[in-house]
Amino acid sequence: MGNMGTIFVINPNSSEKVTEGIDRAVEPLRIPGGPRVECLTLKEGPPGIETQRDVDSVVMPLLSLIGELERRADAYVIACFSDPGMHAAREATRKPVLGIMESGILTALTLGQRFGMISILPGSVSRHLRAVGAMGLAERCAGDLAVGLGVAELADAKKTEGRMIEVGKRLRDQHGANCLVMGCAGMAQYRDSLENATGIPVVEPTQAATAMAIGRVRLGW
């Protein structure tokens, strides 16, 4: 391990725009004394990870990239809300591997009794709920609602912000959520406006995972 260490935050889709948004989201976590936080794009990934097939397709190239980074890395963050390849990566390296869905949900548990998730597409919901069930947290999940926009469409700020606020208020008012988790790394720029509009804590999952990774690196866990 170097003086500061390096955390690689990997966007498993091939959209540089999404990676740029992730890079801006983790900027507050770049602190003097490190660790360094470096954001990368998986070139072999699809433009957006929207189906289980997309999730499965990035696992092998993601593991190859982790293998290439292993000598320089102190921790990895998989910056896709489906946590593709997270368990396989944990078998492939002894360095910490944080998935943003798992980390985002774990952070939400400290902010409220019941968390709501905001997905991009209706097809994402069952995938997310399977993961929540596997974590044994179904009773703490207030619900998962979709904004109905693909990853590429999330760049349309006005439309996306409006949809996210509408869905966030529904999760709060109709489902009893008292904190929210944004269910896609491409949503990062909307956290503040969503939190202001709903009045409840909003977890941006890449920030949550990167914050955990910093703790792991600094404490040697």
Contacts in CASP RR format, 6 or more apart in sequence:
PFRMAT RR
TARGET T0000
AUTHOR 0000-0000-0000
METHOD contacts of the structure
MODEL  1
MGNMGTIFVINPNSSEKVTEGIDRAVEPLRIPGGPRVECLTLKEGPPGIE
TQRDVDSVVMPLLSLIGELERRADAYVIACFSDPGMHAAREATRKPVLGI
MESGILTALTLGQRFGMISILPGSVSRHLRAVGAMGLAERCAGDLAVGLG
VAELADAKKTEGRMIEVGKRLRDQHGANCLVMGCAGMAQYRDSLENATGI
PVVEPTQAATAMAIGRVRLGW
1 74 0 8 1.000
1 217 0 8 1.000
2 74 0 8 1.000
3 33 0 8 1.000
4 33 0 8 1.000
4 34 0 8 1.000
4 35 0 8 1.000
4 36 0 8 1.000
5 34 0 8 1.000
5 35 0 8 1.000
5 36 0 8 1.000
5 74 0 8 1.000
5 217 0 8 1.000
6 35 0 8 1.000
6 36 0 8 1.000
6 37 0 8 1.000
6 38 0 8 1.000
6 72 0 8 1.000
6 73 0 8 1.000
6 74 0 8 1.000
7 35 0 8 1.000
7 36 0 8 1.000
7 37 0 8 1.000
7 38 0 8 1.000
7 73 0 8 1.000
7 74 0 8 1.000
7 75 0 8 1.000
7 76 0 8 1.000
7 77 0 8 1.000
7 210 0 8 1.000
7 213 0 8 1.000
7 214 0 8 1.000
7 217 0 8 1.000
8 38 0 8 1.000
8 39 0 8 1.000
8 40 0 8 1.000
8 69 0 8 1.000
8 72 0 8 1.000
8 73 0 8 1.000
8 75 0 8 1.000
8 76 0 8 1.000
8 77 0 8 1.000
9 22 0 8 1.000
9 23 0 8 1.000
9 26 0 8 1.000
9 37 0 8 1.000
9 38 0 8 1.000
9 39 0 8 1.000
9 40 0 8 1.000
9 76 0 8 1.000
9 77 0 8 1.000
9 79 0 8 1.000
9 206 0 8 1.000
9 209 0 8 1.000
9 210 0 8 1.000
10 39 0 8 1.000
10 40 0 8 1.000
10 41 0 8 1.000
10 42 0 8 1.000
10 62 0 8 1.000
10 65 0 8 1.000
10 66 0 8 1.000
10 76 0 8 1.000
10 77 0 8 1.000
10 78 0 8 1.000
10 79 0 8 1.000
11 18 0 8 1.000
11 19 0 8 1.000
11 22 0 8 1.000
11 39 0 8 1.000
11 40 0 8 1.000
11 41 0 8 1.000
11 42 0 8 1.000
11 79 0 8 1.000
11 80 0 8 1.000
11 185 0 8 1.000
12 42 0 8 1.000
12 45 0 8 1.000
12 49 0 8 1.000
12 58 0 8 1.000
12 62 0 8 1.000
12 78 0 8 1.000
12 79 0 8 1.000
12 80 0 8 1.000
12 84 0 8 1.000
13 41 0 8 1.000
13 42 0 8 1.000
13 45 0 8 1.000
13 46 0 8 1.000
13 47 0 8 1.000
13 48 0 8 1.000
13 49 0 8 1.000
13 54 0 8 1.000
13 58 0 8 1.000
13 80 0 8 1.000
13 151 0 8 1.000
14 41 0 8 1.000
14 42 0 8 1.000
14 43 0 8 1.000
14 44 0 8 1.000
14 45 0 8 1.000
14 46 0 8 1.000
14 47 0 8 1.000
14 48 0 8 1.000
15 41 0 8 1.000
15 47 0 8 1.000
15 48 0 8 1.000
15 151 0 8 1.000
15 152 0 8 1.000
16 41 0 8 1.000
17 155 0 8 1.000
18 41 0 8 1.000
18 48 0 8 1.000
18 151 0 8 1.000
18 185 0 8 1.000
18 186 0 8 1.000
19 39 0 8 1.000
19 40 0 8 1.000
19 41 0 8 1.000
21 186 0 8 1.000
21 188 0 8 1.000
21 189 0 8 1.000
22 39 0 8 1.000
22 79 0 8 1.000
22 185 0 8 1.000
22 186 0 8 1.000
22 188 0 8 1.000
22 206 0 8 1.000
23 39 0 8 1.000
24 188 0 8 1.000
24 189 0 8 1.000
25 188 0 8 1.000
25 189 0 8 1.000
25 191 0 8 1.000
25 204 0 8 1.000
25 206 0 8 1.000
25 207 0 8 1.000
26 37 0 8 1.000
26 39 0 8 1.000
26 206 0 8 1.000
26 207 0 8 1.000
26 210 0 8 1.000
28 207 0 8 1.000
29 37 0 8 1.000
29 207 0 8 1.000
29 210 0 8 1.000
29 211 0 8 1.000
29 214 0 8 1.000
30 36 0 8 1.000
30 37 0 8 1.000
34 214 0 8 1.000
35 74 0 8 1.000
35 75 0 8 1.000
35 213 0 8 1.000
35 214 0 8 1.000
35 217 0 8 1.000
35 218 0 8 1.000
37 210 0 8 1.000
37 214 0 8 1.000
39 79 0 8 1.000
40 65 0 8 1.000
42 58 0 8 1.000
42 61 0 8 1.000
42 62 0 8 1.000
42 65 0 8 1.000
44 58 0 8 1.000
44 61 0 8 1.000
45 57 0 8 1.000
45 58 0 8 1.000
45 61 0 8 1.000
46 54 0 8 1.000
46 57 0 8 1.000
46 58 0 8 1.000
47 151 0 8 1.000
47 152 0 8 1.000
48 54 0 8 1.000
48 150 0 8 1.000
48 151 0 8 1.000
48 152 0 8 1.000
49 55 0 8 1.000
49 58 0 8 1.000
49 80 0 8 1.000
49 82 0 8 1.000
49 84 0 8 1.000
49 151 0 8 1.000
50 120 0 8 1.000
50 121 0 8 1.000
50 123 0 8 1.000
50 124 0 8 1.000
50 150 0 8 1.000
50 151 0 8 1.000
51 123 0 8 1.000
52 127 0 8 1.000
55 80 0 8 1.000
55 82 0 8 1.000
55 84 0 8 1.000
55 127 0 8 1.000
56 84 0 8 1.000
58 80 0 8 1.000
58 84 0 8 1.000
58 85 0 8 1.000
59 84 0 8 1.000
59 85 0 8 1.000
59 88 0 8 1.000
62 78 0 8 1.000
62 84 0 8 1.000
62 85 0 8 1.000
62 89 0 8 1.000
63 85 0 8 1.000
63 88 0 8 1.000
63 89 0 8 1.000
63 92 0 8 1.000
66 73 0 8 1.000
66 76 0 8 1.000
66 89 0 8 1.000
66 92 0 8 1.000
66 93 0 8 1.000
66 97 0 8 1.000
67 92 0 8 1.000
67 93 0 8 1.000
69 76 0 8 1.000
70 93 0 8 1.000
70 95 0 8 1.000
73 93 0 8 1.000
73 95 0 8 1.000
74 95 0 8 1.000
74 96 0 8 1.000
74 217 0 8 1.000
75 95 0 8 1.000
75 96 0 8 1.000
75 97 0 8 1.000
75 98 0 8 1.000
75 213 0 8 1.000
75 216 0 8 1.000
75 217 0 8 1.000
76 89 0 8 1.000
76 93 0 8 1.000
76 95 0 8 1.000
76 96 0 8 1.000
76 97 0 8 1.000
76 98 0 8 1.000
76 213 0 8 1.000
77 98 0 8 1.000
77 99 0 8 1.000
77 100 0 8 1.000
77 103 0 8 1.000
77 206 0 8 1.000
77 209 0 8 1.000
77 210 0 8 1.000
77 213 0 8 1.000
78 84 0 8 1.000
78 85 0 8 1.000
78 86 0 8 1.000
78 89 0 8 1.000
78 97 0 8 1.000
78 98 0 8 1.000
78 99 0 8 1.000
78 100 0 8 1.000
78 209 0 8 1.000
79 99 0 8 1.000
79 100 0 8 1.000
79 185 0 8 1.000
79 206 0 8 1.000
79 209 0 8 1.000
80 100 0 8 1.000
80 185 0 8 1.000
81 100 0 8 1.000
81 101 0 8 1.000
81 124 0 8 1.000
81 128 0 8 1.000
81 183 0 8 1.000
81 184 0 8 1.000
81 185 0 8 1.000
81 205 0 8 1.000
82 101 0 8 1.000
82 124 0 8 1.000
82 127 0 8 1.000
82 128 0 8 1.000
82 131 0 8 1.000
83 99 0 8 1.000
83 100 0 8 1.000
83 101 0 8 1.000
83 102 0 8 1.000
83 131 0 8 1.000
86 97 0 8 1.000
86 99 0 8 1.000
86 102 0 8 1.000
89 97 0 8 1.000
90 97 0 8 1.000
96 213 0 8 1.000
96 216 0 8 1.000
96 217 0 8 1.000
96 221 0 8 1.000
98 209 0 8 1.000
98 210 0 8 1.000
98 212 0 8 1.000
98 213 0 8 1.000
98 216 0 8 1.000
99 209 0 8 1.000
100 185 0 8 1.000
100 205 0 8 1.000
100 206 0 8 1.000
100 208 0 8 1.000
100 209 0 8 1.000
101 128 0 8 1.000
101 131 0 8 1.000
101 183 0 8 1.000
101 205 0 8 1.000
102 131 0 8 1.000
102 135 0 8 1.000
102 209 0 8 1.000
103 205 0 8 1.000
103 208 0 8 1.000
103 209 0 8 1.000
103 212 0 8 1.000
104 181 0 8 1.000
104 203 0 8 1.000
104 205 0 8 1.000
104 208 0 8 1.000
104 209 0 8 1.000
105 115 0 8 1.000
105 132 0 8 1.000
105 135 0 8 1.000
105 137 0 8 1.000
105 181 0 8 1.000
106 208 0 8 1.000
106 212 0 8 1.000
107 181 0 8 1.000
107 203 0 8 1.000
107 205 0 8 1.000
107 208 0 8 1.000
107 211 0 8 1.000
107 212 0 8 1.000
108 115 0 8 1.000
108 116 0 8 1.000
108 179 0 8 1.000
108 180 0 8 1.000
108 181 0 8 1.000
108 201 0 8 1.000
108 203 0 8 1.000
109 115 0 8 1.000
109 137 0 8 1.000
109 140 0 8 1.000
111 179 0 8 1.000
111 201 0 8 1.000
111 203 0 8 1.000
112 178 0 8 1.000
112 179 0 8 1.000
112 201 0 8 1.000
113 140 0 8 1.000
113 178 0 8 1.000
114 140 0 8 1.000
114 141 0 8 1.000
114 142 0 8 1.000
114 175 0 8 1.000
114 176 0 8 1.000
114 177 0 8 1.000
114 178 0 8 1.000
114 179 0 8 1.000
115 140 0 8 1.000
115 141 0 8 1.000
115 142 0 8 1.000
115 177 0 8 1.000
115 178 0 8 1.000
115 179 0 8 1.000
115 180 0 8 1.000
115 181 0 8 1.000
115 203 0 8 1.000
116 141 0 8 1.000
116 142 0 8 1.000
116 143 0 8 1.000
116 144 0 8 1.000
116 145 0 8 1.000
116 168 0 8 1.000
116 171 0 8 1.000
116 175 0 8 1.000
116 177 0 8 1.000
116 179 0 8 1.000
116 180 0 8 1.000
116 181 0 8 1.000
117 128 0 8 1.000
117 132 0 8 1.000
117 141 0 8 1.000
117 143 0 8 1.000
117 144 0 8 1.000
117 145 0 8 1.000
117 171 0 8 1.000
117 180 0 8 1.000
117 181 0 8 1.000
117 183 0 8 1.000
118 144 0 8 1.000
118 145 0 8 1.000
118 146 0 8 1.000
118 147 0 8 1.000
118 164 0 8 1.000
118 167 0 8 1.000
118 168 0 8 1.000
118 171 0 8 1.000
118 180 0 8 1.000
118 181 0 8 1.000
118 182 0 8 1.000
118 183 0 8 1.000
118 187 0 8 1.000
119 125 0 8 1.000
119 128 0 8 1.000
119 144 0 8 1.000
119 145 0 8 1.000
119 146 0 8 1.000
119 147 0 8 1.000
119 183 0 8 1.000
119 184 0 8 1.000
120 146 0 8 1.000
120 147 0 8 1.000
120 148 0 8 1.000
120 149 0 8 1.000
120 150 0 8 1.000
120 151 0 8 1.000
120 154 0 8 1.000
120 183 0 8 1.000
120 184 0 8 1.000
120 187 0 8 1.000
121 146 0 8 1.000
121 148 0 8 1.000
121 149 0 8 1.000
121 150 0 8 1.000
122 146 0 8 1.000
122 148 0 8 1.000
123 146 0 8 1.000
124 144 0 8 1.000
124 146 0 8 1.000
124 183 0 8 1.000
124 184 0 8 1.000
125 144 0 8 1.000
125 145 0 8 1.000
125 146 0 8 1.000
128 144 0 8 1.000
128 183 0 8 1.000
129 138 0 8 1.000
129 141 0 8 1.000
129 144 0 8 1.000
132 138 0 8 1.000
132 141 0 8 1.000
132 144 0 8 1.000
142 171 0 8 1.000
142 175 0 8 1.000
142 176 0 8 1.000
142 177 0 8 1.000
142 178 0 8 1.000
143 171 0 8 1.000
143 175 0 8 1.000
143 177 0 8 1.000
145 167 0 8 1.000
145 168 0 8 1.000
145 170 0 8 1.000
145 171 0 8 1.000
145 175 0 8 1.000
146 167 0 8 1.000
147 160 0 8 1.000
147 163 0 8 1.000
147 164 0 8 1.000
147 167 0 8 1.000
148 163 0 8 1.000
149 156 0 8 1.000
149 159 0 8 1.000
149 160 0 8 1.000
149 163 0 8 1.000
151 184 0 8 1.000
151 186 0 8 1.000
153 159 0 8 1.000
153 160 0 8 1.000
154 160 0 8 1.000
154 184 0 8 1.000
154 186 0 8 1.000
154 187 0 8 1.000
157 189 0 8 1.000
157 190 0 8 1.000
160 187 0 8 1.000
160 190 0 8 1.000
161 190 0 8 1.000
161 193 0 8 1.000
161 194 0 8 1.000
164 182 0 8 1.000
164 187 0 8 1.000
164 190 0 8 1.000
164 194 0 8 1.000
165 193 0 8 1.000
165 194 0 8 1.000
165 197 0 8 1.000
165 198 0 8 1.000
168 177 0 8 1.000
168 180 0 8 1.000
168 194 0 8 1.000
168 197 0 8 1.000
168 198 0 8 1.000
169 197 0 8 1.000
169 198 0 8 1.000
171 177 0 8 1.000
171 180 0 8 1.000
172 178 0 8 1.000
172 180 0 8 1.000
172 198 0 8 1.000
172 200 0 8 1.000
177 200 0 8 1.000
178 200 0 8 1.000
179 200 0 8 1.000
179 201 0 8 1.000
179 202 0 8 1.000
179 203 0 8 1.000
180 194 0 8 1.000
180 198 0 8 1.000
180 200 0 8 1.000
180 201 0 8 1.000
180 202 0 8 1.000
180 203 0 8 1.000
181 202 0 8 1.000
181 203 0 8 1.000
181 205 0 8 1.000
182 188 0 8 1.000
182 190 0 8 1.000
182 191 0 8 1.000
182 194 0 8 1.000
182 202 0 8 1.000
182 203 0 8 1.000
182 204 0 8 1.000
182 205 0 8 1.000
183 205 0 8 1.000
185 205 0 8 1.000
185 206 0 8 1.000
187 204 0 8 1.000
188 204 0 8 1.000
188 206 0 8 1.000
188 207 0 8 1.000
191 202 0 8 1.000
191 204 0 8 1.000
191 207 0 8 1.000
194 202 0 8 1.000
195 201 0 8 1.000
195 202 0 8 1.000
215 221 0 8 1.000
END
